């Protein structure tokens, strides 16, 4: 598979190349030299600087950190480094939001603090941002209305309310974080006629239900607020305005890319505010109405109150004052040119975003510290005279937190340079706990397993040997007996996979809860990650996990960039397709053509697996192995969201983060439109047929 397979023992000669890919045969000399470089102490030093000041996208701290990354890449020995600035639409609070409750006589009975506490144990918590709790892309507005509790804000939750004859029209809706993307909570409420939305973090989801709260423990405290974007990310990622003039110069527009006439279709028209559970409890406790448990077991959180739905007899008044403006964000692009001619080159893309909701020690800058370690390892190899066969890009994005702005803009405006890319490997919040989870395009999962087998003993984490491995297309275990997951949306792989069809992989160390207690708050700080982000909460161990992540990331990159035969396992992809088809069976749909084409794809995959054992034309073989994923794109996109073009996977329309296999089919089934579902089955069948034909060659 790669140069190190030539050094394998003769006893391994009988193994197929795919078996070698999955099992691993040890690290070669270059790989051994690479993993000697990343270190926990170096990652600690990088992260300590990055978290020393706030760096929200587009603000001065963002540019300071971009300069820091640029210098770090150059100092590591990466010779080609540039800053790609992108003009985008952003918003910032002109003044803090307000929130109060009045009784029917107009007397104010509660005024929310909308402020996070200063903690002596957290050295950066005394920041002006603690009094600035806002949602990215939430509009300015001032509304007063009765309140209704709508649980997680999913369509099913609003359906439950409707079934109980509880209307949210003209109301302020209070929802809790979790289960779906916050922007789609607001979209779902707006679509039902709500006039405002309050989003709080219930301690059942990331607070005292799990253990001690910060600073005594890692979980969310009563004043902690989760900021974040409320863009409608399941429709179209990236700058909702496509404001950069280069779009116009290349003949593209918001309409041509996203299928909407105006950017206001991609962001809310009603105000929203993120609040703490300390501020939410007094509102929840006086809603009245139906007992929430009557609507379902998952309608009750962990606060010491009786959860009810409302509508309240009291009046909730909320106001936001947010300024929208077009401004620039900096993206840092490092490049190690490959030795192959451009016609044979399949670049490998390594990406992490740098902007944060305030300090971002875990999200995303644990990943940024790891990216710097990868740069140091690769730079050391370059300085010793090594050059990869395929180009490697090191990509530090800005604007991810608002809606994947930097990655989407760079990819859309520079796709000619990466049109033959083999894979995008993403790291976001790479360390917030000690359990390893990876989500990947199925064709990359054997590569992951082989890398992890060869790194056994060289990296630290609890759930070996490969971590939880999820099929990125359905966010579920790739096999019944393991756990590689699928990718939906919510991080920077989205444009590469969902829009351009580049095979992608994302991994992280997280907690068994799947979240962490200071996410998007001012307390996502160096002090938190130093004390609580590591192995079993051992102080300082999080930085060793960052070094481990860098080793995994780097070896993945080396095996993609230095391979003779690119390490794709399309048999795994075909097996996944069989499962996807089974998942949509039983809905009265005719799947005969689809299943026939999946069989053809499986045969093509098995054929190319044999071809990998004794390749003839490497250029042609690698082209087919790496570019087959593009065949799963539909030029017209998914129904109602033309930017999302991948027919095998996409974020759920009303969920945002979670992946949905055969999304056009499943969404139509969920919406009760079986005619559209059958049309989408035909679209998927055609794409699978194209993939089989392309892969076969």
N, C-alpha and C positions, 0 to 999 in steps of 0.2 A: 504493500500500500504506500508506504513512505520509505525514505532511504534506510530507516532502521530495520525494515523487514529483511533487507539483504543480509543483516547481521544475525538474524534469528537462527536458532539451532536447526540442524537437519531434521530433528524429530518433528518440527513444526511444518515441514514442507508439504505434508499431506493436507494441512488445513486449507480451506478456501480463504480467499482474501476477505470475504465478509466475516468469517469466523475470527480471523486475525484482528479485523477492525473492532469486533465486539469484545474479544478476550484480552487484547493487548499482548505485546511480547516484550515489554520493558522499554525503558527510555533510551533513546540513542544519545550520542555524544552531545549534539546540539541541545537537545531537550534537557539533558543533565546539567549542562552549563547554564541554561536559562533558569531552572528552578533553584539554582544556588543564589540567585540575586534577590528576589523579593523577600523583605523582612518586616516583621511586626514593628520594630523600632522605627524604621523608615516610614511605614504607613502612619504610625502614631504622629510623627513629626509633621507629615503633610496635613493630616486631618486637624491637628492643633492649629495650624495657620488658617486653613480654610474656614474653620468654625469660629475664628476670632472676630469676625464681623458678619453682619447680615449680608446676604447676597440674593435678594429677590430679583427676578428677571428684569433687565433693563435699567436697574438702578446702579449707582456708582460701585457698590460692592461686587456686582456681577462682573463689571469690567476689571476690577482689581483681581478677581479670581481667574478670569480669562487670561490675564497677563501672567498670573502665577502658573497656570497650566502650560501656557506657551513656553515659558522659561524652563519649566520642569521637563517638557519634552525635549527641548534643545539641549539642556544640560545632560539628559540621558543619552544623547547621541543620535536623536532623530533629526536628520538634517533638513528635511522638508516640513516646515511648520508655518501655517498661515492662519489668520483670523478672518473668518467669514461673517461679516455683519449683515444682518437681515432686518429690514423694516417691518414691524408688525404692530397690530393693534393690541394695546394693553390698557388696563385700568388700575388706578390706585385710589385709596380713600383720601378725599380732601379734608374730611373731618371724621371723627369716630362715629359709628352707628349709635342709635339709641333704641331702647326697648323698655316699655312699661306696660302695666296692667291697671285698668281702672274699673271700679264697680259700676253698676247701672246708674248710680247717681253722679258719676263723673269724678269721684274721688280716686286718686292714685293709690293703689294698694301695694304695688311692687314696682321697683325700678331695678333693672338688671345692671350688674356691674360692667359686663362685657369687657372684662379685664382679667389678665392672668397674674397670679401672685408673684411677687419677688421672693425668691428662695435663697437664703444664705448659703445653702449647699450647692447652688447652681450659679456659677460665677458670671454668666452672661444673661441671667434672667431679668436684670434691671435694665430693660431695653424699651425704647418708645413703642416697639412693635407689640408689647404686651397689651397695650390699650388700643390696638388697631386690628380688630378681628373683622375680616371681610372675606368675601368670595370673589375670586377672579371672574371677571365678566358679568358680575351682578350689577344691574343698573341702579342709578339713584332713584329714590322713591320714598314716599311717606304714606303709609296706609294704616287704617284703624278698622278692626273687625273682630267678631268673635273668633275663637280658635277651635280647631279640630285636630286631634291626634290621628295620624295616618301611618303609624308603625314605621316601617322602613321606606315607605314611599314608592313601593313597587306597584305596577298595575294591579296585581292580585290584591294588594292592600286596599286600594281605592275601590276595587270590586266588592271587597268585604264590607266596606262602609256603605256602598250603594245598596247592597243586599239588606243592610240593616236600616235603610231609609235615612242615612246620614249624608247630607250633601256638603261638599267643600266649596261649592260655588259662592263667591263673594266672601270667603273666609280666609283667615291666615292659618296655614297648615303647619303643624309641628311634627317633624319626622326625626327619626334617629339614624345615625350613620350605620353603614353596614349593608350587605346583601346586594347593593347596586351602586353605581357611580353617583356621586352627589349631584352632578349636573342633570342626570336623568330623574332624580327625585324631584327637582324643581320643574323639569319638563313635564313630568307626569302630573304634578299638581297644577301647573299652568294649563295643561290640556283639559283638566277637569274644572277650570274656572276659578281657581284660587287666586287671591290678590297678593299674597306674600307667603314666604316660606322661612321657617326657623329650623335649622338642622343642629341637633345636639348629639353628643357622644354618651350613650347609656353605659353605665358601669358594667352591665351584663356583657357588653361587647369588647371593651378594652380597659375596664376599670377594676374596682375592688372585688368583683366577682372572681378574678383570677389570682388575686393576692394583694400584697401591700402596694400602696400608691406612692408615687414619686413625691419627695425624695427618699422615703423609707424603703421603697421598692420600685420596680420598673413600671408600674401600671398607672393609668391616667388618673390624675387628681381632680378634685371638684372644680377647680378654676381653669383647668386646661381646655384649650379650644383647638379643634381641628380646622385649620384654614383649607383652602383649595379652590380649584376652578369649578365653575358650574356651566362650562361650555357643553353643548350637546355632542359629546365625543363619539357616539355610535353612528352619527350621520356622516361626519367629515372631520378628520383631524387637521391640525395645523392652524395657522393664523386665520380666524374666521373672516377677515377682510381681504386676505391675499394682497396686502397693501404695498409690498415691495414692487418697485417699478419694473424690475426685470421680468415679472410675469407678463406685463403688457408687451414688453419688447419681444418676448418669445411667443406671443399670440395666445396666451392663456389668461383665464379670468376665473373669478370665483364661480361663475355659472358653468364654464366649461369643465372645471375640475370637480366641483362639489354638487352641481346640479341644482343650485338654489340661486335666486335672483339677487338676494341681498343678505349681507352678513347677519342681519337681525334674525334670520331663520335659524341660526346656529347658536344663539345665545338667548338667555331669558329676557322676557319683557317685564317680569315682575321682580320686585326686590327680594333678596334673601340674605340671611345673616347666620353665620355659624356661632353657636353658643355652647357654653359648658353645661355639664349636668347640674352644677351648682345654680346656674341661672334658669335651667329648664325645670327643675323640680317644683318651684313655687307656681309655675304656670300649669304644669301637668296636674298638680294636686287639686286644682280648683276648676278643672274643665267640666266635671259633671257629665251627665249623659249615660250612655250604655257602658257597662263594665267591659273593658277591653278583652278580658279573657273569654267573653262570650263570642268574640269574633275569631278566636283561635289561640292555641297554646303559645305561639310565638309572638303574641301581641303584648306580652307582659315582660317588662325589663326588671332590673335589679334594685331600683330605687325603693326606699321604704315608704311607699305610697300605694294607694289603690289606683291602678291605671284605668282611666276612662277615656272615652272618645270625644266628649263634647257633643255639639258645640257649646262653648262656654256662654254663660250669661254676662260675664265680664267682657270688657273690650281690651284687646291687645293692640297696642300702637307701636309700630316699628318705623324707623327711618334709616336710609342709607344715603351717603353723599360721596359718590365715586366718580372720579374724572377719567374719561376715556381719551387716549391720545395715541397717535402713531409714533413709535420710537424704535430705536435700534437695539438689537440684542447680539452679543458676540458668541460665535461658535469657533472652537479651536480645532483645526484639521491637521493632524500629523500624518505623514505618508512615508512608507518604506517601499520604494519601487521594487518590483519583481524583476527577475532576470529573463523571463520569457518574453517573446515579442508580444505586442499588444493584442494580436489576433488570438493568442493562446492564453492570455492572462485572465484569470478569474479572481478578482480582488476579494480579500477577506476584510470585513468591516467590523471593528470593535468599538462599541459606543456606550457612553454613560452621560447622563445629564448632570450639570453642575449647579444650576440655579436651584434655590430652595425656598420653602416658606419659612424664612428667617435664617436659622443657622444650619439646619440640615445635616447633623452629624451622621445619622443613619441614612435618612432619605434626603439626598442621594449620595452624600459625600464619603460614606464608607466605600461606595463604588468608585468615587473619584480617586480616593487614596489608592485603591487597588489598581486603577488604570495607570496611575503614575508608576506603580511597581512593575506593571507589565511593560511600560515604556522603558524603564530602567533595564529590565531583563533583555528586551529586544534590542535596545540601544547598545548594550554591552556586546551582543552578538555582532551587530553591524560594525562596531568599532574594531572587532577582531577580524573583520574581513568577510563575514558571512553575508549572503544576500538570499532572500527567499525566492522561490520560483515564481510565486504569485504575489502581487502587491498587497501590502497590509496597510489599512487605514486605522489610525487612532483618533477617535471622534469625541470631543467634549462639547455637549450641547447646552444651549441656554433655552429658556422658554418652555421647557417640558411641563412645568407645573401649571401653566396656563392652558396647555392643550397640545403638547408635542410640537411646539412651534419651530424650534431650531432644526430638529431632525427632518421634519416634513418639508420645510422650506429648502434646506440644503439638498435633499434628495430630489425634490421636484425641479429645482433649478440647475442641478448638476447631474442629472441621471445619465447623460451620455457618457460621463466618466466612469460610471459604475454599472452600466447596463449589463455587463457580463459577470457581475459579482456572484460568487458562489454562495456566500452566507453572511448574515449579520448576527453577531453575538453580542447580546445586550446584558449589561449589569446596571441595576438601579440601586435599590436599597440592598446592597449585597450583604450587610451584616446588621441584623437586629435581634439575633438569637443564634442558636447553635445547631438547628436542624436544616439540612440541605434539601432544597427543592429546585428542580429544573423543569422548565416547560420548553418543548421543542417541536419543530416540524418533525414528523415521524422519521423521515429519511436521515435525520441527524442523530437519532437516539443511540444507534450502535456506536457511532463515533464517541459519544459521551461515555458510554459504558466502558469502552476500551481505554479511554483516557483515565477514567477513575480507577480502573484495575491497575494501570501502570503507576498511578500516583499513590497507591495504597502505601501507607507508612510515611508519605511525604507531606500529607495535608491533614488538618484537624477538622473533625466534625463528628456528630454523635451517631447518625443513622446511616452507616455504611451498608454495602460497599459503594453504591451509586447515588444515594440519597433518594428522595421521592421524585420519581421521573414521570412527568405528565405529558400527555399528547397535547400539543399546543392548540389543536383544533377543537377540542372538547373539554379541556381543563379537567381531565380525568386520567387515571393511570393508563400508560401506553399498553400494558398487558394486565391481565387479571391478577397477576401475582407480583406486580411491581408498581412503581409510581412515577413515571415521567409524564408531565402534564402538557396541556396545550395552551397556546397563546390567544388571548382575546384582544384587549386593548389596555390602555393605561400606562404604557411606557413606549420608549422610542423605537421599538421594533415595528410599530404599527404601519408606518408608511412603507417600510421595506417589504413586509410580508403581505399585508392586506391590500396594498395599492399596487406594488411592483412585483410581487410574487417571488421575492428572494427568501430562500429558506432561512429560518431564524431560530435562535435559541436564547433563553433567558434563565439565569439561575441566581439563587440567593440563599443565605443562611437566615432563617427566621425562627420564631417561637412556635411551639406546638399549636398555639392559638391561631396562627396564621397572620397575626398582626402584632403591633407593639404599642405600648401605652403612651407614647409621647408624639406619635405621628402628627406631623404638620403643626405642632405647637412650638412655643418658644423653648420648650424643654427638650426638644430634639437637639441636644447640645453635646459638647465634648464631655462634660461631667456625666451626663446620663450614659453615653456609650462606653465611657471608661469604667463606670461602676456596674452597669447592668447589661451591656450589649453582648457579652461574650459567653463562654462555655460555662454552663451552670451558674451564671451570674458572677463568675470569678473576675475580680477587678483586673483590668488590663488585658484580659484574654481576647477581647474583640479584635485587637490589632493583629494577633496571630491568625485569626480567621480571615482578615483582609489580605494577609500575605498568602494564605492558602487559596483564597479566591483568585488572586493574581496568578498563581501557579496553574490552576485549572484553566483559566482564561487563556493564558499564554500557550499552554500545550494544545488546547483546542485550535488556536490560531496557527500554531506551527504545523499541525497535521493537515490543516486545510491549505496552508500556504506553501508547504514544502513537499507535498505529495506528488508522486509520479501519477498515481490514479487517485482522483478525488474521492474522499471517504463518505460516499452516500450509499445508504442502504434502502433501495426502493422496494425491496420485499417487505420491509417494515411499513412503508407507506401503503402498499397494497393491502396488507393485513388490517391497517387502520381503516381503509375504505370499506372493507367488508363489515366492520363494526358500525361505521356510520350508516351504512345502508340498513343494517338490522335495526338501528335506533329509530329510523323513520318508517319502518315497515309497520303494517297494521293500521294505517290511517286511510285505507281505501285507495291508495295510490298504486299505479302500475309501475313497478320497479324493474320490469324484465329487461328493458334495454340498458338501464343503468347497471344492473348486476352482470349482464353479458359483457359490458365494457370494462367493468372491474375485473372480471376474469381475464380479459385480454391484457389489462394492465399488469395483473399478477404474472402472466406468462412473459410479458416483456421484461418485468423486473427480474424474474428468475433467469431469463436469457442474458440480461446485462450483468447479472451476478456471475454467471459463468464466464462471460467475456472479460470481466475484471481480473480473472485468474491468469489469463494470457492475452493481454491487450495487444492489438495491432496498431491501429491509428490512435495514439493517445489524445491528440487534439480533438478528434471527433468523439471519442469516448467521454472525455471530460466535459465536452460541450453538452452532451446528452445527459450525463449524470447531474450536472449542476443547473442546467437550464430547464429541465422538465417541470420544475415547480411553476414556471411561467405559464405552462399550459392550463393550469387551474384558474387562470384569470378570465373573467368575462368582460369584454370591452364595454358593455353597457352597465356593468356594475350590478349590485343587488337592488331589488325593488325598493324604491324610495330613498336610496342612498348610492348614487352612481360612483362616488369616490371609492367605496368599498368594493373591490373587484374580485376578491378571492372566493371561489364558490365552495371550497372545502371548509373554510372557517372564517368567522368574523365575530366581533363582540355582539352580544345580544342587543337588539334594537332598544329595548327598554331597561337593559341592565348595565351595559357599558364595559365593565371589566371582564366579566366571564365570557368564555368562548362558547360558540354554538357551531356544531358541525352541520354541513349542508345548510347554512343560515337562511338562504332564500327559501328553501323547502320548509324548514322548521318554523320560520316566522309566519309563513303563509298558513301553515297548519294551526299554529297557535291563534292566528287571527280568524280562523274558521273559513278561509278562502281556499278551498280544495282545488278549484280550477287553476288559480295562480300556483299553488303547490305543485300540481302536475306539470305546469309549464316550467317551473324551476327544476323539477326532476329531469326534464329534457335538456335544460341548459347544463346541468351537472353532468349528465350522461355524455353530452357532446364534448365537454372539457376533458373528461376521463378518457374518452376515445382519442382526443388529440394527444393527451399525455402518453397513452400507450403507443401510438404511432410514432411519436417523437422519440420516446425512450428506446424503442426497438431499432430505429435508425434505418 
